Amino acid sequence: MILELHEKLKTRKASAVDLARHYLARIKKDQTNSYITVCDDIALEMAKAADDRLAKGEDVTVLTGIPLGLKDLLCTQGIRTTCASKILGDYKPPYDATSVARLKKSGAVFLGKLNMDEFAMGGSNENSAFGAVKNPVNPAHVPGGSSGGSAAAVKAGLAAATLGSDTGGSVRLPAAYTGTVGLKPTYGRVSRYGLVAFASSLDQIGPMGNTVADCAALLGAIAGHDPRDSTCAPRESENFLEGMKQHGSRKLKIGVPKEYFQGGLAKDVGASIDRAMSELKKQGHSFVEVSLPHTEHSVAVYYLVAVSEASSNLSRFDGVRFGVRVAGDRPLVEMYKQTRALFGEEVKRRIILGTFALSAGYYDAYYKKACQVRRLIKQDFDEAFKSVDVLISPVAQGTAYRLGEKISDPLQMYLNDIFTIPVNLAGLPAISVPVGRDSQGLPIGVQFIGKHFGEAEVLAAAQQVENHVYKEEANHGF
Amino acid sequence: MSGFGVETVKRVAELARLQLTDPEATKFAGQIGDVLKYVKKLNAVDTSGVEPMTNALEIGTPTRPDEVVPSPGPSTMVGAAPESVFDSYKVPQVMG
């Protein structure tokens, strides 16, 4: 999508202002609730500036004039940033996230801020103070979460591409559920500066688009060292479109983790992945079984590590520095407690669990134990990658479930993340790419997992699926 | 660790400075109890001698030259607060 639009803009067959107007008009008719904030005026201003760059032919990048949406936990200077929570009110950050600043520099156009699960906690986008997002493929179903708005906006043609964030699968799951492509980069590949923190050792900003190339183009613009994030790796960005092309001409050795295919997989999901593997074999790629023996413990590890980090990170929302204050006429501690009561139910639940796991007497049994098993999970991947280029796996056991179906059982919702969580625990890059539809017409995704900083290989593997196995229709009407 | 009761939820909520309603506390006790029962399976994993891993990249703590660089002024940052006075955060009375 991005490359085609770029061609039209570069050859002046269309203007960035036309393109921005086109998407803004589509957003006005949105039925999915993808956007929390639409910034018409800013979008048109940015589009005009992009047209100037395009007219002069100076400083033109592949993103100049491309209309994008941003998950509403990326700080945007002067544009309301809510994290889909009541606690931030109309908070307007005084600075841009590094990824946002880099997109601005590339000449991209911002359409607005996208709906999500509150503070990125959830897998269905039902935990939003601004209402649930509907799956554009079937509005009775969830779009997946937590970057549900980012995925739905891409699918419904409400942005050319978007940014999401992925702590335990929050880019890949909604990509799979909506028939779009979502990439979680290597931990440290993209600066987290200005990304409102959920679980700092797991969070990573990731691109979402209609095609693998869209994700490669976006990643190239946002990746690279940032002195403002001490966990950002000291390496520059790459031309991922070029890297993907180079790896695409290779025959890949693809590992099949046996623990990811042991029962529980919906029939249509399993069949689609089997078909993809046989098509890729015909293209000369080879498959070998590998083992990740600690997989079964990953959900338990994740929900201890993530909630512990969250309980610490979310302590900053106390009615003093940002957002809303409740009971300002009461003593300090009472003000804290009443203000923090504005958090939604899932956020409160995780703060309680995390505070408990870190509390005196329980720290070693829960948090420390989880961090030890986390190392074993990472070592499983290190061992597997000694013999393969990438791993293939499902993204989820089934397709998008119905709105309301799992909301009352948090543990069941957490267990749905079994195939995406280990990747975050080990800090690896992974992509979800469409591989077919089930008997109800709901999209199915397949995941490729790469070595640290192996995004180009992961993108190349996903593009093989796009080229030789299955491609979702994408028509934004422009 | 046996049972995760309503009293524990309330005690932890107090530590987290989080006001809960009684129905919330009751609901969370059951749900968090289920999660804690589930995570107990980690006890079956032998982790003796395994160093805890808190970050997958383990690149250490980078340093940079200690140089003064421009930053937004206090009024910009404090301006995002719900209440401020003289470029400072204003808080309610601390002692009850």
Boltz contact constraints between the chains, C-beta under 6 A:
constraints:
  - contact:
      token1: [A, 94]
      token2: [B, 72]
      max_distance: 6.0
  - contact:
      token1: [A, 94]
      token2: [B, 76]
      max_distance: 6.0
  - contact:
      token1: [A, 94]
      token2: [B, 77]
      max_distance: 6.0
  - contact:
      token1: [A, 94]
      token2: [B, 80]
      max_distance: 6.0
  - contact:
      token1: [A, 187]
      token2: [B, 56]
      max_distance: 6.0
  - contact:
      token1: [A, 187]
      token2: [B, 57]
      max_distance: 6.0
  - contact:
      token1: [A, 188]
      token2: [B, 57]
      max_distance: 6.0
  - contact:
      token1: [A, 201]
      token2: [B, 54]
      max_distance: 6.0
  - contact:
      token1: [A, 201]
      token2: [B, 55]
      max_distance: 6.0
  - contact:
      token1: [A, 227]
      token2: [B, 64]
      max_distance: 6.0
  - contact:
      token1: [A, 230]
      token2: [B, 62]
      max_distance: 6.0
  - contact:
      token1: [A, 297]
      token2: [B, 42]
      max_distance: 6.0
  - contact:
      token1: [A, 300]
      token2: [B, 39]
      max_distance: 6.0
  - contact:
      token1: [A, 300]
      token2: [B, 41]
      max_distance: 6.0
  - contact:
      token1: [A, 300]
      token2: [B, 42]
      max_distance: 6.0
  - contact:
      token1: [A, 304]
      token2: [B, 39]
      max_distance: 6.0
  - contact:
      token1: [A, 320]
      token2: [B, 89]
      max_distance: 6.0
  - contact:
      token1: [A, 320]
      token2: [B, 91]
      max_distance: 6.0
  - contact:
      token1: [A, 321]
      token2: [B, 81]
      max_distance: 6.0
  - contact:
      token1: [A, 322]
      token2: [B, 80]
      max_distance: 6.0
  - contact:
      token1: [A, 325]
      token2: [B, 82]
      max_distance: 6.0
  - contact:
      token1: [A, 328]
      token2: [B, 92]
      max_distance: 6.0
  - contact:
      token1: [A, 331]
      token2: [B, 93]
      max_distance: 6.0
  - contact:
      token1: [A, 331]
      token2: [B, 96]
      max_distance: 6.0
  - contact:
      token1: [A, 332]
      token2: [B, 91]
      max_distance: 6.0
  - contact:
      token1: [A, 332]
      token2: [B, 92]
      max_distance: 6.0
  - contact:
      token1: [A, 332]
      token2: [B, 94]
      max_distance: 6.0
  - contact:
      token1: [A, 335]
      token2: [B, 92]
      max_distance: 6.0
  - contact:
      token1: [A, 336]
      token2: [B, 17]
      max_distance: 6.0
  - contact:
      token1: [A, 337]
      token2: [B, 17]
      max_distance: 6.0
  - contact:
      token1: [A, 337]
      token2: [B, 19]
      max_distance: 6.0
  - contact:
      token1: [A, 338]
      token2: [B, 19]
      max_distance: 6.0
  - contact:
      token1: [A, 340]
      token2: [B, 17]
      max_distance: 6.0
  - contact:
      token1: [A, 340]
      token2: [B, 18]
      max_distance: 6.0
  - contact:
      token1: [A, 341]
      token2: [B, 19]
      max_distance: 6.0
  - contact:
      token1: [A, 349]
      token2: [B, 28]
      max_distance: 6.0
  - contact:
      token1: [A, 351]
      token2: [B, 16]
      max_distance: 6.0
  - contact:
      token1: [A, 351]
      token2: [B, 18]
      max_distance: 6.0
  - contact:
      token1: [A, 352]
      token2: [B, 12]
      max_distance: 6.0
  - contact:
      token1: [A, 352]
      token2: [B, 28]
      max_distance: 6.0
  - contact:
      token1: [A, 353]
      token2: [B, 32]
      max_distance: 6.0
  - contact:
      token1: [A, 355]
      token2: [B, 12]
      max_distance: 6.0
  - contact:
      token1: [A, 355]
      token2: [B, 15]
      max_distance: 6.0
  - contact:
      token1: [A, 355]
      token2: [B, 16]
      max_distance: 6.0
  - contact:
      token1: [A, 356]
      token2: [B, 12]
      max_distance: 6.0
  - contact:
      token1: [A, 368]
      token2: [B, 52]
      max_distance: 6.0
  - contact:
      token1: [A, 369]
      token2: [B, 42]
      max_distance: 6.0
  - contact:
      token1: [A, 371]
      token2: [B, 52]
      max_distance: 6.0
  - contact:
      token1: [A, 371]
      token2: [B, 53]
      max_distance: 6.0
  - contact:
      token1: [A, 371]
      token2: [B, 54]
      max_distance: 6.0
  - contact:
      token1: [A, 372]
      token2: [B, 47]
      max_distance: 6.0
  - contact:
      token1: [A, 372]
      token2: [B, 50]
      max_distance: 6.0
  - contact:
      token1: [A, 372]
      token2: [B, 52]
      max_distance: 6.0
  - contact:
      token1: [A, 373]
      token2: [B, 42]
      max_distance: 6.0
  - contact:
      token1: [A, 373]
      token2: [B, 45]
      max_distance: 6.0
  - contact:
      token1: [A, 374]
      token2: [B, 53]
      max_distance: 6.0
  - contact:
      token1: [A, 375]
      token2: [B, 50]
      max_distance: 6.0
  - contact:
      token1: [A, 375]
      token2: [B, 53]
      max_distance: 6.0
  - contact:
      token1: [A, 410]
      token2: [B, 31]
      max_distance: 6.0
  - contact:
      token1: [A, 411]
      token2: [B, 34]
      max_distance: 6.0
  - contact:
      token1: [A, 411]
      token2: [B, 35]
      max_distance: 6.0
  - contact:
      token1: [A, 426]
      token2: [B, 56]
      max_distance: 6.0
  - contact:
      token1: [A, 427]
      token2: [B, 56]
      max_distance: 6.0
  - contact:
      token1: [A, 427]
      token2: [B, 57]
      max_distance: 6.0
